[in-house]
Amino acid sequence: MNMHGIIEPAELEVRARPSRARRALAWMRRNRALMLVVVLPTLLVAGYLYLVASDQYESEAHFLVHSADPTPQPGIGVSQALSLATGISAGQNEAMSVADYLTSHDAVARLRREDSLVALFHRPDVDFLSRLWSADPTPERLLGFYRRQVNVEYNTETGITVLTVHGFTPEDSYHLARKLLLVGEQRVNQLNERSYQDAIAMSQVQLAEAERAVAANGVALTRFRQSRADIDPQVTGQAQVGLVTNLTGQLAAARAQLNAARGAISADSPQVRALEGRVRSLSGELARQSGRLTGSDRTIAGDIGGYEGLKLRQEFAAKRYDAAAAALQQARERALRQQLYVVRVVDANMPVKALFPQRFRILATVFVSLLLAYSIGWLIAAGVREHAA
């Protein structure tokens, strides 16, 4: 206050400060519930987010599981019928299976064994609430934390799988994302190998059976030739038929000569006797050769029948083998056309700026949620007081 009794502005401000502080304290006393339910928890969350919480970096990659020949093949199996009923193609099934594998126990166990996954998540310089707590976690706990840091989503409309990895350093997120892409590609290769083997397994079995049949018929044919001491009974039969035909002709000529001689000279003449001996000899030889051709014991006709049966079975086995070999080749070509492969639409990126945690968004969500809860509680309490009055 100056000599004229007027209060200076500075002095007014000094006097107003205690008054404002008292009003603020009074307001907080009147709104203790609001302070405890909304303001204090929000401040605690803000302190953790901005002062304690460690930065996390995100690396993202997009890939597509694609088939070289998506044309469906004739013949619908159980899996194909199920796919048609659900509207999911075989390629989509494989892509979804790869996405599921990347967040499975098997993938986590492999990353833990080959890439020190626990060390990536259990960094001592990361805050306690953000990092993996245990240095030797159980598989279930590690899988739970892994699924918080790694997300794999398959888009049914585009067929593209989006892989996002959160790490506490840019290098961790980048290398883990690239490793997961490699694991996904290897998983597709395993599926390809299994599908290829399943596709040609039946053809291979049929080919092996045909090979055994060809070999067995070859052995049977060889044994037959050895037992008959004849390399080709058909050729032998043809030669025997020619011999019998020739003997028949000679016998007919000899008989004609004998008849002519008997009419011209005496029956006791040496010439007639010679012709009679020739006729008897030719008749005996013809009977013997004819018996060899069509007799009852080890005849050429029987040999030819057995030989032709074996040859027929051998030809059938050879045709069966050719058909099985062609079917196997077709199955291999079809399986190769249906092979799947991973196309990296967007490769993993090396992050530069930490995008997580989303501090403002989390803080705003906490504040609005607490304020909403407080408002609901205040309305309920007000209704109870009004009802009680």
C-alpha positions as CSV (number, residue, x, y, z in Angstrom):
1,M,0.0,0.0,0.0
2,N,1.4,3.4,-1.0
3,M,1.3,6.7,0.8
4,H,-2.1,7.4,-0.7
5,G,-3.6,4.2,0.7
6,I,-3.8,2.4,-2.7
7,I,-2.8,-1.3,-2.8
8,E,-0.3,-2.0,-5.5
9,P,-1.0,-4.9,-8.1
10,A,2.0,-6.9,-6.9
11,E,0.7,-6.8,-3.3
12,L,-2.7,-7.8,-4.6
13,E,-1.1,-10.8,-6.3
14,V,0.7,-11.8,-3.1
15,R,-2.4,-11.6,-1.1
16,A,-4.4,-13.5,-3.7
17,R,-2.0,-16.5,-3.8
18,P,-2.9,-17.9,-0.3
19,S,-6.5,-17.4,-1.2
20,R,-6.2,-19.4,-4.4
21,A,-4.3,-22.1,-2.7
22,R,-6.9,-22.3,0.0
23,R,-9.7,-22.5,-2.6
24,A,-7.8,-25.3,-4.5
25,L,-7.4,-27.3,-1.3
26,A,-11.0,-26.7,-0.4
27,W,-12.0,-28.0,-3.8
28,M,-9.9,-31.1,-3.5
29,R,-11.4,-31.8,-0.1
30,R,-14.8,-31.5,-1.5
31,N,-13.9,-33.8,-4.4
32,R,-11.8,-36.3,-2.6
33,A,-13.5,-39.2,-4.5
34,L,-12.7,-37.6,-7.8
35,M,-9.1,-37.1,-6.8
36,L,-8.7,-40.7,-5.6
37,V,-10.6,-42.4,-8.4
38,V,-9.6,-40.3,-11.4
39,V,-6.8,-37.8,-10.9
40,L,-4.4,-39.7,-8.7
41,P,-4.5,-43.0,-10.8
42,T,-4.1,-40.9,-14.0
43,L,-1.1,-39.1,-12.6
44,L,0.5,-42.5,-11.6
45,V,-0.1,-43.9,-15.0
46,A,1.3,-40.7,-16.6
47,G,4.4,-41.0,-14.4
48,Y,5.0,-44.6,-15.4
49,L,4.4,-44.0,-19.1
50,Y,6.6,-40.9,-19.4
51,L,9.2,-41.5,-16.8
52,V,9.6,-45.3,-16.5
53,A,8.1,-47.2,-19.4
54,S,10.7,-48.3,-22.0
55,D,10.4,-47.5,-25.6
56,Q,9.4,-50.3,-28.0
57,Y,10.2,-50.4,-31.7
58,E,8.0,-52.1,-34.3
59,S,9.1,-53.9,-37.4
60,E,6.5,-55.0,-40.0
61,A,6.5,-57.4,-42.9
62,H,3.9,-58.6,-45.4
63,F,4.1,-61.9,-47.2
64,L,1.9,-64.0,-49.4
65,V,1.7,-67.8,-49.6
66,H,1.2,-68.4,-53.3
67,S,0.8,-71.5,-55.5
68,A,2.5,-71.8,-58.9
69,D,-0.6,-73.4,-60.4
70,P,-3.9,-72.5,-58.5
71,T,-6.0,-74.5,-61.0
72,P,-8.0,-77.2,-59.1
73,Q,-7.3,-80.7,-60.1
74,P,-10.1,-83.2,-60.9
75,G,-11.2,-85.4,-58.1
76,I,-12.4,-83.9,-54.8
77,G,-11.1,-85.3,-51.6
78,V,-12.3,-84.8,-48.1
79,S,-10.1,-81.7,-47.4
80,Q,-11.1,-80.2,-50.7
81,A,-14.8,-80.8,-50.0
82,L,-14.4,-79.2,-46.6
83,S,-12.6,-76.2,-48.2
84,L,-15.4,-75.8,-50.7
85,A,-18.0,-76.0,-47.9
86,T,-16.3,-73.3,-45.8
87,G,-15.3,-71.1,-48.7
88,I,-11.6,-71.5,-47.9
89,S,-9.2,-72.5,-50.7
90,A,-6.2,-74.8,-50.2
91,G,-3.8,-71.8,-50.5
92,Q,-5.7,-70.0,-47.8
93,N,-5.5,-73.1,-45.6
94,E,-1.7,-73.2,-46.0
95,A,-1.4,-69.5,-45.4
96,M,-3.5,-69.7,-42.2
97,S,-1.5,-72.7,-41.1
98,V,1.7,-70.8,-41.5
99,A,0.3,-67.8,-39.6
100,D,-0.8,-70.1,-36.8
101,Y,2.6,-71.8,-36.7
102,L,4.5,-68.5,-36.3
103,T,2.6,-68.0,-33.0
104,S,2.8,-71.6,-31.8
105,H,4.8,-73.4,-29.1
106,D,7.0,-75.0,-31.9
107,A,8.1,-71.6,-33.3
108,V,8.8,-70.2,-29.8
109,A,10.8,-73.3,-28.9
110,R,12.8,-73.0,-32.0
111,L,13.5,-69.3,-31.5
112,R,14.4,-69.9,-27.9
113,R,16.9,-72.6,-29.0
114,E,18.4,-70.9,-32.0
115,D,18.1,-67.2,-31.4
116,S,18.1,-66.6,-27.6
117,L,14.5,-65.4,-27.6
118,V,14.5,-65.1,-23.8
119,A,17.5,-62.7,-23.8
120,L,15.7,-60.4,-26.3
121,F,12.7,-60.1,-24.0
122,H,14.6,-60.2,-20.6
123,R,16.8,-57.1,-21.0
124,P,18.0,-55.7,-17.7
125,D,17.8,-52.1,-19.0
126,V,14.1,-52.5,-19.7
127,D,11.5,-51.5,-17.0
128,F,10.2,-54.3,-14.9
129,L,6.6,-54.1,-16.1
130,S,7.5,-54.2,-19.8
131,R,10.1,-56.9,-19.9
132,L,9.9,-60.7,-19.4
133,W,10.2,-61.1,-15.7
134,S,12.0,-64.5,-15.5
135,A,15.4,-65.3,-17.1
136,D,14.2,-69.0,-17.4
137,P,10.5,-68.8,-18.0
138,T,8.2,-71.8,-18.5
139,P,7.2,-72.5,-22.2
140,E,3.7,-71.3,-21.4
141,R,4.8,-68.0,-19.8
142,L,7.3,-67.4,-22.7
143,L,4.6,-68.1,-25.3
144,G,2.2,-65.7,-23.6
145,F,4.8,-62.9,-23.6
146,Y,5.8,-63.7,-27.1
147,R,2.3,-63.3,-28.3
148,R,2.2,-59.9,-26.7
149,Q,5.2,-58.9,-28.8
150,V,4.5,-60.7,-32.0
151,N,1.3,-60.5,-34.0
152,V,0.5,-62.4,-37.2
153,E,-2.8,-61.6,-39.0
154,Y,-4.0,-63.2,-42.2
155,N,-6.3,-61.1,-44.5
156,T,-8.9,-63.4,-46.1
157,E,-9.7,-60.8,-48.8
158,T,-6.2,-60.1,-50.0
159,G,-4.5,-63.4,-48.9
160,I,-1.7,-61.3,-47.4
161,T,-0.3,-62.1,-44.0
162,V,0.9,-59.1,-41.9
163,L,3.6,-59.8,-39.4
164,T,4.4,-57.2,-36.7
165,V,7.2,-57.6,-34.1
166,H,7.8,-55.3,-31.1
167,G,11.3,-55.1,-29.6
168,F,13.1,-53.0,-27.1
169,T,15.7,-52.1,-29.6
170,P,15.4,-51.4,-33.4
171,E,17.8,-54.3,-34.1
172,D,15.9,-56.8,-32.0
173,S,12.6,-56.1,-33.7
174,Y,14.2,-56.1,-37.2
175,H,16.2,-59.4,-36.8
176,L,13.3,-61.2,-35.1
177,A,10.9,-60.2,-37.9
178,R,13.4,-61.5,-40.5
179,K,13.9,-64.7,-38.6
180,L,10.2,-65.2,-38.5
181,L,10.0,-64.7,-42.2
182,L,12.7,-67.3,-42.7
183,V,10.8,-69.7,-40.3
184,G,7.6,-69.2,-42.3
185,E,9.4,-70.0,-45.6
186,Q,10.9,-73.1,-44.1
187,R,7.5,-74.2,-42.8
188,V,6.1,-73.8,-46.3
189,N,8.9,-75.9,-47.6
190,Q,8.1,-78.6,-45.1
191,L,4.4,-78.5,-46.2
192,N,5.5,-78.7,-49.8
193,E,7.7,-81.8,-49.0
194,R,4.9,-83.5,-47.1
195,S,2.3,-82.6,-49.9
196,Y,4.7,-83.9,-52.6
197,Q,5.3,-87.2,-50.8
198,D,1.6,-87.7,-50.2
199,A,0.8,-86.9,-53.8
200,I,3.2,-89.4,-55.3
201,A,3.0,-92.1,-52.5
202,M,0.3,-94.1,-54.2
203,S,1.9,-93.9,-57.6
204,Q,5.2,-95.1,-56.1
205,V,3.5,-98.1,-54.5
206,Q,1.8,-99.0,-57.8
207,L,5.1,-98.7,-59.6
208,A,6.9,-100.8,-57.1
209,E,4.2,-103.5,-57.4
210,A,4.5,-103.4,-61.2
211,E,8.3,-103.7,-61.0
212,R,7.9,-106.8,-58.7
213,A,5.4,-108.3,-61.2
214,V,7.7,-107.8,-64.1
215,A,10.6,-109.3,-62.2
216,A,8.6,-112.3,-61.0
217,N,7.4,-113.0,-64.6
218,G,10.9,-112.8,-65.9
219,V,12.1,-115.3,-63.3
220,A,9.2,-117.6,-64.1
221,L,9.9,-117.4,-67.9
222,T,13.6,-118.2,-67.3
223,R,12.8,-121.2,-65.1
224,F,10.4,-122.5,-67.8
225,R,13.0,-122.2,-70.5
226,Q,15.5,-124.0,-68.3
227,S,13.1,-126.8,-67.4
228,R,12.2,-127.4,-71.1
229,A,15.8,-126.8,-72.4
230,D,14.2,-124.6,-75.0
231,I,14.9,-120.9,-75.4
232,D,11.7,-120.3,-77.5
233,P,9.1,-123.1,-77.7
234,Q,7.2,-121.2,-80.4
235,V,10.2,-121.3,-82.8
236,T,10.7,-124.9,-81.9
237,G,7.1,-125.7,-82.6
238,Q,7.2,-124.0,-86.0
239,A,10.3,-126.0,-86.9
240,Q,8.6,-129.2,-85.7
241,V,5.5,-128.5,-87.7
242,G,7.7,-127.9,-90.8
243,L,9.5,-131.2,-90.1
244,V,6.2,-133.2,-89.8
245,T,4.9,-131.6,-92.9
246,N,8.1,-132.5,-94.8
247,L,7.9,-136.1,-93.5
248,T,4.3,-136.3,-94.5
249,G,5.2,-135.3,-98.0
250,Q,8.1,-137.7,-98.2
251,L,5.8,-140.5,-96.9
252,A,3.2,-139.8,-99.5
253,A,5.8,-139.8,-102.3
254,A,7.3,-143.1,-101.1
255,R,3.9,-144.8,-101.0
256,A,3.1,-143.6,-104.5
257,Q,6.4,-145.0,-105.7
258,L,5.7,-148.3,-103.8
259,N,2.3,-148.6,-105.4
260,A,3.7,-147.9,-108.8
261,A,6.5,-150.5,-108.3
262,R,4.1,-153.2,-107.2
263,G,2.0,-152.8,-110.4
264,A,5.1,-153.0,-112.6
265,I,7.4,-155.6,-111.0
266,S,7.2,-158.5,-108.7
267,A,6.4,-157.9,-105.0
268,D,9.5,-159.9,-104.1
269,S,11.9,-157.8,-106.0
270,P,14.6,-155.9,-104.1
271,Q,13.3,-152.6,-105.4
272,V,9.8,-153.2,-103.9
273,R,11.3,-154.3,-100.6
274,A,13.4,-151.2,-100.5
275,L,10.4,-149.0,-101.1
276,E,8.4,-150.8,-98.4
277,G,11.3,-150.3,-96.0
278,R,11.4,-146.7,-96.8
279,V,7.6,-146.3,-96.3
280,R,7.9,-148.1,-92.9
281,S,10.8,-145.9,-91.8
282,L,9.0,-142.7,-92.9
283,S,5.8,-143.8,-91.2
284,G,7.6,-144.5,-87.9
285,E,9.5,-141.2,-88.0
286,L,6.3,-139.4,-88.8
287,A,4.5,-141.0,-85.9
288,R,7.4,-140.2,-83.6
289,Q,7.7,-136.6,-84.7
290,S,3.9,-136.1,-84.6
291,G,3.8,-137.6,-81.1
292,R,6.4,-135.1,-80.0
293,L,4.4,-132.3,-81.4
294,T,1.0,-133.2,-79.9
295,G,1.5,-136.2,-77.7
296,S,0.5,-136.5,-74.1
297,D,3.9,-136.1,-72.2
298,R,6.1,-133.1,-72.5
299,T,4.9,-132.2,-75.9
300,I,5.8,-129.1,-77.9
301,A,2.1,-128.0,-77.9
302,G,2.1,-128.1,-74.1
303,D,5.3,-126.1,-74.0
304,I,3.9,-123.6,-76.4
305,G,0.8,-123.2,-74.2
306,G,2.8,-122.6,-71.0
307,Y,5.2,-120.3,-72.8
308,E,2.5,-118.2,-74.4
309,G,0.8,-117.9,-71.0
310,L,4.0,-116.7,-69.4
311,K,4.7,-114.3,-72.3
312,L,1.1,-112.9,-72.0
313,R,1.6,-112.3,-68.3
314,Q,4.9,-110.7,-69.0
315,E,3.4,-108.3,-71.6
316,F,0.6,-107.4,-69.2
317,A,3.1,-106.7,-66.4
318,A,5.2,-104.6,-68.8
319,K,2.1,-102.5,-69.8
320,R,1.2,-102.2,-66.2
321,Y,4.7,-101.0,-65.4
322,D,4.6,-98.4,-68.2
323,A,1.2,-97.1,-67.0
324,A,2.4,-96.9,-63.4
325,A,5.6,-95.1,-64.5
326,A,3.5,-92.6,-66.5
327,A,1.1,-92.1,-63.6
328,L,4.1,-91.4,-61.3
329,Q,5.5,-88.9,-63.7
330,Q,2.2,-87.1,-64.0
331,A,1.7,-87.1,-60.2
332,R,5.2,-85.6,-59.8
333,E,4.5,-82.9,-62.4
334,R,1.1,-82.1,-60.8
335,A,2.6,-82.0,-57.3
336,L,5.4,-79.6,-58.5
337,R,2.8,-77.3,-60.1
338,Q,0.9,-77.2,-56.8
339,Q,4.0,-76.3,-54.8
340,L,3.6,-73.3,-52.5
341,Y,6.1,-70.5,-52.0
342,V,6.4,-67.4,-49.9
343,V,6.3,-64.0,-51.7
344,R,7.7,-61.2,-49.5
345,V,5.3,-58.4,-50.5
346,V,6.9,-56.0,-47.9
347,D,10.2,-57.0,-46.3
348,A,10.9,-56.3,-42.6
349,N,12.0,-52.7,-42.0
350,M,14.6,-51.4,-39.6
351,P,12.6,-49.1,-37.3
352,V,14.0,-45.6,-36.4
353,K,11.4,-44.1,-34.1
354,A,9.8,-45.8,-31.1
355,L,6.0,-46.0,-31.7
356,F,5.2,-47.9,-28.5
357,P,3.9,-47.6,-25.9
358,Q,1.4,-45.2,-27.2
359,R,1.6,-43.0,-24.2
360,F,-0.9,-40.3,-24.9
361,R,-3.5,-42.8,-26.2
362,I,-3.1,-45.0,-23.1
363,L,-3.3,-42.1,-20.8
364,A,-6.3,-40.7,-22.5
365,T,-8.0,-44.0,-22.4
366,V,-7.2,-44.4,-18.7
367,F,-8.5,-41.0,-17.9
368,V,-11.7,-41.3,-19.8
369,S,-12.4,-44.8,-18.4
370,L,-11.8,-43.6,-14.8
371,L,-13.9,-40.5,-15.3
372,L,-16.7,-42.6,-16.8
373,A,-16.5,-45.0,-13.8
374,Y,-16.5,-42.1,-11.4
375,S,-19.5,-40.5,-13.1
376,I,-21.5,-43.7,-13.0
377,G,-20.6,-44.2,-9.3
378,W,-21.5,-40.6,-8.5
379,L,-24.9,-41.0,-10.2
380,I,-25.6,-44.2,-8.3
381,A,-24.6,-42.5,-5.0
382,A,-26.7,-39.5,-5.8
383,G,-29.7,-41.7,-6.6
384,V,-29.2,-43.6,-3.3
385,R,-29.1,-40.3,-1.3
386,E,-32.1,-39.0,-3.0
387,H,-34.0,-42.2,-2.4
388,A,-32.9,-42.2,1.2
389,A,-34.1,-38.6,1.7
